[in-house]
Amino acid sequence: MAVDFAEKVLEQIENIPPNKHLRLIAQMEAAVTSIALNIAEGKGRHYKKEFIQFLYVAEGSLYETITMIEIFRRRKIFDESTCLALRELSEGIDRKLNGLRNSLSGKHV
């Protein structure tokens, strides 16, 4: 899901005119790819506690991406329907991250 989300966000970034908002674009690229990368890196760790920490980092990157999507929406760089679709995908990822973290830590909600 995180890789699919990154692909969709990156597709939107590619539609931004060249030389516009370069710093924000670079920040969004880093944040959106960081979600899946931190999940993968955490999975490769030997201890559950480390994996859980990487899931928290992935969630932080998800929230960072959501915030930037909102900024791009307000600047009219991303349209409303795109933002809504991306928001729905992000909510699904957030639920999965929370569920996985709870499962790893033995919490049953």
C-alpha positions, 0 to 999 in steps of 0.5 A: 500500500505504501509503495502504491501511495508513493507511486500515485503521489509521485505521478502528481508531482511529475505534473507540476511545471518545471522550476516551481516549488522545487524545495517542496517537491524534493521534500514530498518525494523524500517523505512519501518514499520514506514511508515504504522504506522505513517499513522495509528497514524495520522489517529487516531488523532483528527485534520487534522493538526496532521494527515498531520504532521504524513503523512510528517513523513511517507514520511520521513520514505519512503525516508529513506527506499528508500535510504537504498534499494539503499545502499543494491543494491550497496552492491549487497545485493538486486538485480536490479530487486528487487530494481526496483520493490520496487522503483515503489511501493515506488513511488506509495506510495509517490504519495498517501501520497502527494495526501492525504496531499493535500486533507487534506490541501485543496490544489488541484494540 
